[in-house]
């Protein structure tokens, strides 16, 4: 099944780097999981980012969203939003394929240790598990932000 981004999602990509927009448009056509761009899932102002940090919805004021080089996704099962983690590694698989095909280097928020997921050998579920194991081996807690994708500059 082929999906497409809604007009609302496309509007939320305004001001985002053209490579990230191209990536999202390509990935939606090859994904097995429908996704969209949520409110504030594209370009953010400093004030919007501050509000997200204050609410605990973001952890940093150094967000790549402020620079316009990051997007967040939201998975859909039919018309229902879902936060089931396995859906996001499926979306990440489509983003990986899109990144590889388009020659765009991106990082995924559930595999921070990989600078360019398009070049990763294996599934994005494997990459997330590898990241989790790495962080735990360092005595650190993994930070899983599975809806998040950013340009790796």
C-alpha positions in Angstrom: 0.0 0.0 0.0 1.3 3.4 -0.9 0.6 6.3 1.5 1.0 10.1 1.0 1.5 13.0 3.3 -1.6 15.1 4.0 -1.8 18.8 3.2 -1.6 19.4 7.0 1.6 17.4 7.3 3.1 19.1 4.2 2.2 22.5 5.8 4.1 21.5 8.9 7.2 20.9 6.8 7.3 24.6 5.7 10.7 26.1 6.5 12.3 22.7 7.0 15.5 21.9 5.0 14.6 20.7 1.5 16.5 17.4 2.0 14.4 16.6 5.0 11.2 17.4 3.1 12.4 15.2 0.2 13.2 12.4 2.6 9.8 12.5 4.2 8.0 12.6 0.8 10.0 9.7 -0.5 9.7 7.6 2.7 5.9 8.0 2.9 5.6 6.3 -0.6 7.6 3.2 0.5 6.7 2.8 4.1 4.6 -0.1 5.5 3.3 2.2 8.2 1.4 5.4 7.5 2.8 8.5 9.2 2.4 12.2 9.3 4.1 15.2 10.7 2.6 16.3 14.1 2.2 19.8 15.4 5.7 21.3 16.0 7.1 18.3 14.2 9.0 20.5 11.7 10.5 24.0 12.2 10.3 25.5 15.7 10.9 28.9 17.1 13.1 29.3 20.2 9.9 30.1 22.2 8.1 27.0 21.0 11.2 24.9 21.9 11.3 26.5 25.4 7.7 25.7 26.0 8.3 22.0 25.0 11.3 21.8 27.3 9.3 23.5 30.1 6.5 20.9 29.6 9.0 18.0 29.5 8.1 17.2 25.9 11.7 18.0 24.8 15.0 17.7 26.7 17.1 20.4 25.0 17.2 24.0 23.8 19.7 22.9 21.2 17.1 21.2 19.1 17.8 20.6 15.4 14.1 21.6 14.8 15.1 25.2 15.5 17.6 25.0 12.6 15.0 23.4 10.4 17.1 20.2 9.9 14.9 17.8 11.9 11.4 16.3 11.7 9.2 14.3 14.0 6.8 11.7 12.7 3.6 10.2 14.1 2.4 6.8 13.2 -1.2 6.0 12.1 -3.1 2.8 12.4 -6.1 3.8 10.2 -7.0 7.2 11.5 -5.7 6.5 15.0 -2.4 7.8 16.2 -0.2 5.1 17.7 3.0 5.4 19.8 3.8 1.6 19.6 7.6 1.5 19.2 7.7 -1.2 16.6 5.8 1.1 14.2 8.5 3.6 14.4 11.3 1.2 13.6 9.3 0.3 10.5 9.0 4.0 9.6 12.8 4.3 10.3 13.3 1.4 7.8 11.6 3.5 5.1 13.6 6.6 6.1 16.8 4.5 5.9 15.9 3.3 2.4 14.9 6.9 1.4 18.2 8.3 2.8 20.2 5.7 1.0 18.4 6.2 -2.3 18.6 10.0 -2.1 22.1 10.2 -0.7 21.0 12.1 2.4 22.8 11.5 5.7 20.4 11.3 8.6 20.4 10.3 12.2 17.5 8.5 13.9 16.4 9.3 17.4 16.4 5.7 18.5 19.9 4.9 17.2 21.9 8.1 18.0 25.2 6.3 17.6 24.7 6.0 13.8 25.5 9.2 11.9 24.0 7.9 8.6 21.3 5.3 8.9 21.2 4.9 5.1 24.6 3.2 5.3 23.7 1.0 8.3 23.8 -2.8 7.5 20.7 -4.2 9.2 17.2 -3.2 10.2 16.5 -0.2 12.2 15.1 -2.5 15.0 18.7 -3.9 15.1 20.1 -0.4 15.2 17.9 0.6 18.1 18.8 -2.6 20.0 22.5 -2.0 19.3 22.2 1.6 20.7 20.4 0.4 23.8 23.0 -2.2 24.5 25.8 0.3 23.9 24.3 2.8 26.3 23.7 0.2 29.0 27.3 -1.1 28.6 28.4 2.5 29.4 26.2 2.5 32.5 24.0 5.1 30.8 20.3 5.1 30.1 19.3 5.1 26.4 17.4 8.0 25.1 14.8 6.7 22.6 13.1 9.4 20.5 11.8 7.0 17.8 9.6 9.6 16.0 12.7 11.9 15.4 14.9 12.2 12.3 17.6 14.8 11.7 20.2 15.7 9.1 23.6 14.5 10.0 26.0 17.3 9.0 
